[in-house]
Amino acid sequence: MTDTAFWDKIAPRYAKSKISNPDAYEETLTRTMQHLNASDHVLELGCGTGSTALRLAGTVKAYTASDISPAMIDIARAKPGAEALDLRVAGTDRTSYHDLKPDTVLAFNLLHLLPDLDGALHDIHAMLPPGGLFISKTAAIGEKWYFRPLLAAMQFIGKAPFARLMKVPEIDAKIEEAGFELIETGLYPPSTPSRFVVARRI
């Protein structure tokens, strides 16, 4: 099963699921909004069913949100307020956004799911102007030893997509190697942990 097919299949269930840690989610949104300006054009990659996009879109001038799953985007388009978003079925390849000049690119709970992480970060860097921001939150599932056998078992029965077992230092290093300067980091929630990074294109 391809990753697109996986996310299409689980889209209805995903849309009905509750946020696992509301406090960490709200902290992520608060931290993100501190770096957004009313004049910004924001691009969110891997937007899922658009819940975060709908929360943030009112704080900026324009908001484009994309996902590889057509089913996820269909659900997002049906939500109240979706008319304020430019919703697209697309991945992280910059050629999908040739008409955009984003000031900020967002990627929440996405980087660990990308088979070609280095290529994706290179494309994100190329989309941004010098000084543009890349804001991400990534599950550092490599920090917990038991995730490896659990993930392997779930993937074997088709219950999990590709996922990269990264630790926090590796997440930071990958972003820096792509040509970014880290200007803010955090762990929300600390127990998982999920790595929050605000990075500036050099």
N, C-alpha and C positions, 0 to 999 in steps of 0.2 A: 504493500500500500504506500503510495506517495504521501509526502507530508501534506500536500494540498487536499488529497482525498481524506486523510485522517482528520484534518480540521473541519472539512465540510461535513463529515459524518457526525462529529461531536458538537457542531455549532448549536443546535437547538438546546442540548443539555447544558452547554457552556453558558448560553444566554440566560438560563434559569438559575445558574449556580450563584451562591452568595460569595461575597469577597471574604476570603479566609481570615484576613487580619485587617479589619477596618481602620484601626489606629495607624498601622504602618502605611496603608493606602493613603489616608488623609495627610500623613506627614510627607509622603512623596509628592502629593499634589501641592501642598503648601510650599515645599522647597522648590518645586519646579516653577510655580507662579512667581516666585521672587526673582526669577531670571528672565521672565517674559515681559515684553513691552507692548503697549497698545498698538504700536506701528508695525509689529512683527508679522511675517508670514511664517507659519509653523508647518512643518511636515512631520506627521507621526507615522512611523513604520510599524507594521504588525499591530494594527489598532483593534483587532478582534471585532467585537460587536459595537464598538464606538462609544462605550461608556465614559472612558477618560477623555476622549475627544470632545464629547458634549459638555463635560465639566470645564474644559480649558478654553474652548473656542471663543467664548464671550470675552476673554481677556486680551485677545489679539485681533489684528486687522483681518487676517485670512488664515484658514486652517484646512490643510489637506490631510486626509487620513487614509491609509491604505492597508491592505492585507492580502495575502496570497489566496485566501479562501473566499470564493464567490458567495458561499452560504453565509459566512460571517458578515460580509458587506451587505447582503440582502437584508439581514436582520438589523444592521445599523441604519440602513435607509428607511426602515419602517418606524424608527423611534421618533418621538416628538422632538423637534428642534433639529432634525437631521438636515433640513434644508439649508442650514447655516454652514454645513460642511461640504468640502469637495471630497467625496468618497470615491476611492479607486480600488480595483482589483490589480494588485501589483506587488512585486517583491522589493528587494533592496537595490536592484540594479539602477544606476543613475539614469540610464537611457529611458526608463519609465517616467522620468520627471524632467525631461528636457525643457518643458515649458515653464518650469518653476525656478524661482530664485529664493529659496528659503533662508531666513535669518537663523532659524533654529531647527534642528532635527531631533525628534524624540524617538526612543525605542525602549519600551517598557516590557520586561519579561520576554525579550526576543533574542538577544545575542547568543545565549546558550543553545538556542534552537537552530542556529544557522550552520549548515555543513561547511560553507566557505566563509568563515568569520573574517579572515584577513581581507578577502575580496570585498565583502560588504562594508567593512570599516573604511577601506580605500575609497569606495564609491560615496560613502557618506561624507568623507573628507572633501571629495571633489565637488559635491553639491553645495557646500557652504562657502561663503566668502571668507577672507582672512578675518579673524576675530569672531566668526560665527560660532554658535554654541551647539554642542551635541550633548543631550541629556539622556541618560539611560539608567535603567534598573535591571539587574541581571541576577538570576538565581545562582548563587555560588554553591551548587550541589556537590561539588568536589570536596567541600569542607566536611561533609558527613560521610563516613566510610560506608554506611549501610545503604546509601543511595545507589551505589554501583550495582550490587546484585539485585536490588529492587527494580531499578530501571531496566536492567537486562531481561528480567522476567516479564515485565510489563510489555517491553518491546517484542518479545518472543510471541506473545499472544495477541499482538496488535492493539494493545491498550495505551501505548505511548509512542510519540514520534521520536525522531533523532533528537538527542540532547547531549550537550558537551559538559563533561564533568570538570568544571573549572573551579579553582579556588580564587579568593579575593585578589591576591597579588597578580595572578595571571590575567584577570579581567582588567585591572588597572594597566598592566604592562601592554596588553594588546591594544588598548585605546591610545596609549602614549606612542607606541610603535607606528600607529597609523598617522601620526602627525598632529596630535592634540596635546594640549597642556591641561592637566587636571587642576581645576580651580575650587572644586568642592567635592567631598566624598562623604558617604555615610552608610550605615547598615540598618535597613528598615524592612523587617524586624531583625534585631541582632541575633536571635536564636536560630534563624534558618541557615545562614544569613542571606539576605538579598542586598547586592552592592549597588548603591545609588552613586552615580558619577555625573558631575557637570564638568564638561571639557570644552576648551576653547581651541578652535582651529588656529594653528600657528601659521 
